[in-house]
Amino acid sequence: MNRRAFQTACALAASVIWRQSSPAWPFQLDEGERLSAQIAAAAGKLQNSGSAEVTIIYRPAKGVDRHYRVNLAKVRYQPHPPFDPPYPGLTVYLEKGQGGFSNYHVRFVGVPRSLEIQKYGEATEIGLRKVGAEIDVLSLR
């Protein structure tokens, strides 16, 4: 076996070993990252639509048959990181399972006031509204 083939085989073996030992393979987002990405995607669609408002539905990945809480901190729209302190974002807390934190959505939306909701047995509705050229998260229901 030549040197190049050996290096390729070693790299492939290391990749397989890492993949099997990694707790997040395939790359799984935590609940905060999932929700933040969902808000960002909805904001992009709203920005390119003729609508002024949209409501999205959030359900924890493992279902709504558990207590969970969603917090969105007050933050202005900041399309270009690094973000201004205090680095607010959103947090999802789950009774059973892994919650999470993210501020990815801040690149796409503002949150004019802090929002919080606790749920059990049902999904959360998140209201987004286009305000001029920007989009704000206005409600959790």
SELUMVEX-656687 format. One line per 10 residues: number of its first residue (from 1); for each residue z, x, y of N, C-alpha, C. Coordinates in steps of 0.001 Angstrom, whole numbers. Layout:
<filums>
NUM = Z,X,Y,Z,X,Y,Z,X,Y | ...
</filums>
This chain:
<filums>
1 = 0,865,-1173,0,0,0,0,909,1232 | -907,622,2137,-960,1454,3339,161,1056,4308 | 335,1869,5305,1443,1673,6252,1340,336,6987 | 156,-35,7426,-56,-1291,8171,301,-2500,7305 | -130,-2512,6064,165,-3615,5150,1670,-3693,4877 | 2315,-2522,4737,3755,-2487,4517,4511,-3076,5713 | 4109,-2698,6934,4765,-3218,8141,4583,-4729,8243 | 3394,-5204,7925,3123,-6645,7972,3988,-7376,6950 | 4098,-6838,5745,4918,-7459,4695,6386,-7488,5094 | 6873,-6396,5696,8268,-6355,6152,8528,-7377,7252
11 = 7606,-7493,8186,7757,-8466,9272,7766,-9884,8728 | 6905,-10170,7761,6856,-11496,7154,8151,-11787,6406 | 8648,-10823,5647,9897,-11005,4914,11064,-11253,5868 | 11132,-10480,6944,12204,-10661,7930,12118,-12040,8565 | 10909,-12506,8833,10715,-13829,9426,11211,-14921,8493 | 10893,-14810,7209,11325,-15813,6228,12844,-15803,6098 | 13449,-14623,6026,14907,-14528,5916,15568,-15118,7156 | 15062,-14792,8360,15634,-15327,9594,15504,-16839,9627 | 14336,-17346,9229,14095,-18784,9261,15073,-19522,8366 | 15331,-18986,7176,16225,-19651,6240,17681,-19557,6658
21 = 18048,-18514,7382,19446,-18347,7767,19763,-18949,9131 | 18735,-19319,9888,18950,-19859,11227,19424,-21304,11144 | 20526,-21651,11804,21035,-23026,11743,20154,-24019,12489 | 19295,-23545,13353,18487,-24465,14163,17001,-24326,13828 | 16677,-24183,12558,15266,-24107,12197,14867,-25362,11494 | 13788,-26018,11765,12963,-25684,12913,13713,-25993,14184 | 13374,-25340,15240,14134,-25379,16481,14511,-26810,16848 | 15787,-27106,16756,16295,-28436,17046,16997,-28415,18393 | 16686,-29372,19209,17342,-29490,20504,18675,-30194,20322 | 19689,-29806,21129,20923,-30573,21103,20686,-31864,21896
31 = 21658,-32752,21878,21469,-34069,22507,21221,-33975,24013 | 21877,-33044,24694,21634,-32873,26129,20215,-32418,26405 | 19730,-31472,25610,18360,-30985,25779,17338,-32078,25465 | 17610,-32868,24424,16706,-33973,24069,16585,-34968,25222 | 17736,-35389,25756,17720,-36373,26833,17084,-35801,28090 | 17404,-34577,28430,16834,-33946,29616,15315,-33854,29501 | 14812,-33493,28326,13362,-33432,28096,12732,-34816,28158 | 13440,-35826,27666,12934,-37198,27708,12819,-37679,29153 | 13814,-37375,29969,13770,-37747,31391,12625,-37020,32089 | 12467,-35733,31815,11394,-34947,32432,10019,-35514,32069
41 = 9824,-35865,30799,8543,-36420,30363,8259,-37762,31042 | 9278,-38606,31147,9101,-39901,31803,8782,-39723,33284 | 9415,-38741,33918,9145,-38471,35339,7701,-38033,35533 | 7190,-37205,34639,5800,-36770,34721,4836,-37936,34605 | 5113,-38842,33677,4265,-40032,33513,4355,-40938,34735 | 5572,-41108,35261,5752,-41953,36439,5033,-41358,37650 | 5105,-40051,37806,4460,-39381,38936,2948,-39622,38932 | 2354,-39679,37740,910,-39844,37615,472,-41292,37465 | 1401,-42219,37551,1063,-43637,37415,1101,-44309,38782 | 664,-45532,38814,722,-46316,40038,2035,-47065,40178
51 = 2910,-46939,39199,4185,-47653,39204,5192,-46968,40115 | 6186,-47750,40537,7261,-47208,41363,8526,-46970,40545 | 8640,-47642,39393,9838,-47528,38565,9473,-47507,37096 | 10352,-46918,36305,10224,-46948,34859,11629,-46896,34260 | 11792,-47543,33122,13052,-47496,32387,12773,-46857,31037 | 13569,-45862,30690,13429,-45233,29386,14653,-45564,28547 | 14487,-45462,27247,15555,-45780,26305,15995,-44494,25624 | 17299,-44226,25642,17855,-43065,24963,18742,-43523,23816 | 18499,-42933,22646,19338,-43126,21469,19665,-41747,20914 | 20920,-41489,20563,21215,-40215,19903,20357,-40052,18648
61 = 20020,-38835,18315,19121,-38557,17192,19619,-39161,15880 | 20934,-39204,15682,21478,-39724,14431,21889,-41183,14543 | 21413,-41868,15569,21661,-43296,15695,22778,-43651,16665 | 22893,-44952,16905,23868,-45450,17884,25133,-45976,17222 | 25295,-45740,15924,26480,-46240,15219,27664,-45293,15382 | 27853,-44837,16608,28952,-43931,16965,29199,-44080,18462 | 30388,-43724,18886,30679,-43716,20310,29995,-42505,20920 | 29378,-42716,22075,28791,-41591,22796,28881,-41850,24289 | 28812,-40769,25055,28917,-40857,26511,27842,-39971,27124 | 27229,-40480,28182,26211,-39735,28918,26693,-39560,30349
71 = 26690,-38322,30828,27037,-37996,32219,25845,-37316,32871 | 25452,-37797,34026,24456,-37109,34844,25118,-36742,36157 | 25166,-35466,36455,25792,-34997,37691,24841,-35173,38862 | 25413,-35425,40023,24636,-35532,41257,23926,-34200,41510 | 22627,-34269,41731,21853,-33054,41982,20562,-33435,42692 | 20127,-32552,43579,18848,-32813,44234,17733,-32234,43376 | 16561,-32771,43534,15358,-32305,42855,15120,-30838,43212 | 14980,-29988,42217,14779,-28549,42425,13667,-28072,41483 | 12416,-28144,41928,11301,-27839,41031,11164,-26376,40626 | 11783,-25465,41349,11602,-24045,41055,12947,-23351,40858
81 = 13271,-22986,39596,14500,-22222,39372,14413,-20877,40065 | 15498,-20174,40348,16847,-20518,39910,17418,-21673,40733 | 18241,-22458,40068,18840,-23618,40711,19969,-23201,41633 | 20204,-24028,42647,21314,-23792,43562,22632,-24135,42872 | 23688,-23367,43113,24994,-23701,42543,25420,-25088,43014 | 26195,-25810,42295,26986,-25456,41120,26275,-25689,39789 | 24983,-25681,39714,24206,-25809,38486,24513,-27087,37711 | 24437,-28219,38351,24728,-29460,37637,23591,-29845,36700 | 23921,-30680,35773,22926,-31151,34821,23427,-32421,34176 | 23077,-32611,32934,23563,-33779,32204,24268,-33312,30946
91 = 25217,-34123,30525,25982,-33827,29319,26020,-35073,28458 | 25830,-34877,27163,25964,-35958,26193,27107,-35571,25257 | 28080,-36468,25131,29209,-36283,24223,29047,-37267,23077 | 29195,-36806,21838,29095,-37672,20666,30399,-37678,19900 | 30780,-38860,19404,31983,-38969,18583,31810,-38161,17293 | 30675,-38315,16655,30368,-37578,15428,29024,-36910,15648 | 28988,-35610,15569,27731,-34910,15766,27823,-33936,16919 | 26703,-33347,17231,26665,-32324,18263,26080,-32894,19546 | 26873,-32908,20592,26397,-33313,21912,25624,-32172,22537 | 25644,-32092,23854,24976,-30969,24489,24863,-31113,25987
101 = 24382,-30046,26618,24217,-29969,28064,22829,-29426,28366 | 22245,-29888,29475,20977,-29320,29940,20794,-29637,31414 | 20016,-28793,32092,19621,-29090,33470,18103,-29021,33627 | 17379,-29081,32516,15923,-29019,32542,15314,-30110,33425 | 15868,-31309,33374,15327,-32447,34118,15331,-32242,35630 | 16172,-31333,36127,16293,-31093,37570,14964,-30598,38170 | 14118,-30032,37340,12789,-29593,37799,11869,-30763,38097 | 12249,-31958,37643,11374,-33119,37743,11979,-34307,38483 | 13301,-34395,38505,13970,-35546,39131,15204,-35100,39908 | 15625,-35948,40823,16907,-35802,41477,17850,-36869,40945
111 = 19132,-36668,41132,20140,-37673,40768,20992,-37850,42022 | 20721,-38909,42821,21385,-39060,44117,22899,-39243,44051 | 23396,-39774,42935,24846,-39912,42756,25156,-39701,41286 | 26343,-39209,41008,26739,-38978,39616,26772,-40297,38858 | 26330,-40244,37608,26265,-41429,36763,26945,-41142,35434 | 27621,-42146,34886,28269,-42002,33583,28262,-43338,32871 | 28075,-43282,31564,28146,-44501,30759,28669,-44151,29374 | 29448,-45065,28803,29931,-44927,27431,29330,-46061,26621 | 28891,-45744,25410,28228,-46749,24587,28698,-46654,23146 | 28516,-47763,22444,28696,-47806,21001,27793,-48903,20462
121 = 26966,-48551,19512,26145,-49558,18845,24905,-49987,19590 | 24608,-49370,20724,23392,-49734,21443,22847,-48547,22216 | 21568,-48639,22516,20887,-47577,23251,21244,-47635,24729 | 20974,-46558,25424,21194,-46478,26867,19857,-46589,27584 | 19815,-47419,28602,18619,-47545,29446,18825,-46681,30686 | 17815,-45891,31012,17878,-44989,32162,16755,-45371,33119 | 17135,-45729,34346,16163,-46176,35336,15729,-45047,36260 | 14422,-44833,36358,13844,-43837,37265,13017,-44561,38308 | 13062,-44055,39548,12304,-44660,40641,11629,-43574,41465 | 10373,-43840,41802,9625,-42940,42666,10040,-43228,44099
131 = 10506,-42189,44805,10943,-42306,46191,10110,-41310,46995 | 9059,-41799,47640,8130,-40901,48311,7416,-40060,47275 | 7463,-38753,47428,6819,-37849,46473,7764,-37418,45355 | 9024,-37820,45423,10015,-37404,44432,10435,-38564,43549 | 11056,-38220,42437,11549,-39221,41487,13049,-39030,41334 | 13774,-40154,41356,15228,-40119,41210,15655,-40916,39988 | 16739,-40465,39352,17397,-41233,38310,18418,-42097,39035 | 18241,-43413,38939,19104,-44314,39711,20130,-45082,38905 | 19900,-45234,37588,20848,-46066,36857,20937,-45684,35389 | 22101,-45964,34832,22359,-45923,33402,22894,-47304,33038
141 = 22290,-47926,32058,22751,-49258,31612,22857,-49265,30104
</filums>
